[in-house]
Protein backbone atom coordinates (compact mmCIF):
# COMPACT_ATOMS: atom_id res chain seq x y z
CA UNK A 1 0.00 0.00 0.00
CA UNK A 2 2.85 2.36 0.82
CA UNK A 3 4.43 1.76 -2.59
CA UNK A 4 1.15 2.73 -4.29
CA UNK A 5 0.93 5.99 -2.35
CA UNK A 6 4.55 6.81 -3.18
CA UNK A 7 3.98 6.04 -6.86
CA UNK A 8 0.89 8.28 -6.97
CA UNK A 9 2.80 11.07 -5.21
CA UNK A 10 5.67 10.79 -7.71
CA UNK A 11 3.24 10.94 -10.65
CA UNK A 12 1.51 14.01 -9.17
CA UNK A 13 4.85 15.78 -8.60
CA UNK A 14 5.98 14.98 -12.16
CA UNK A 15 2.71 16.27 -13.61
CA UNK A 16 2.92 19.50 -11.58
CA UNK A 17 6.57 20.00 -12.54
CA UNK A 18 5.80 19.38 -16.21
CA UNK A 19 2.90 21.82 -16.12
CA UNK A 20 4.99 24.51 -14.47
CA UNK A 21 7.81 23.98 -16.98
CA UNK A 22 5.34 24.14 -19.89
CA UNK A 23 3.87 27.43 -18.67
CA UNK A 24 7.34 28.88 -18.00
CA UNK A 25 8.63 28.04 -21.48
CA UNK A 26 5.45 28.74 -23.48
CA UNK A 27 6.00 31.67 -25.87
CA UNK A 28 2.68 33.51 -25.62
CA UNK A 29 2.16 35.77 -28.66
CA UNK A 30 1.58 39.46 -27.96
CA UNK A 31 -1.81 40.95 -28.85
CA UNK A 32 -1.83 42.40 -32.37
CA UNK A 33 -5.02 44.47 -32.33
CA UNK A 34 -4.54 48.22 -31.83
CA UNK A 35 -6.29 49.76 -28.83
CA UNK A 36 -8.11 53.05 -29.30
CA UNK A 37 -9.56 54.87 -26.33
CA UNK A 38 -11.24 58.26 -26.45
CA UNK A 39 -10.14 60.58 -23.65
CA UNK A 40 -12.49 63.49 -22.96
CA UNK A 41 -10.95 66.99 -23.18
CA UNK A 42 -11.86 67.67 -19.55
CA UNK A 43 -9.39 65.04 -18.35
CA UNK A 44 -6.39 66.53 -20.21
CA UNK A 45 -4.16 69.06 -18.44
CA UNK A 46 -4.02 72.54 -19.91
Beta strands, then each sheet from edge to edge (+ up, - down):
end
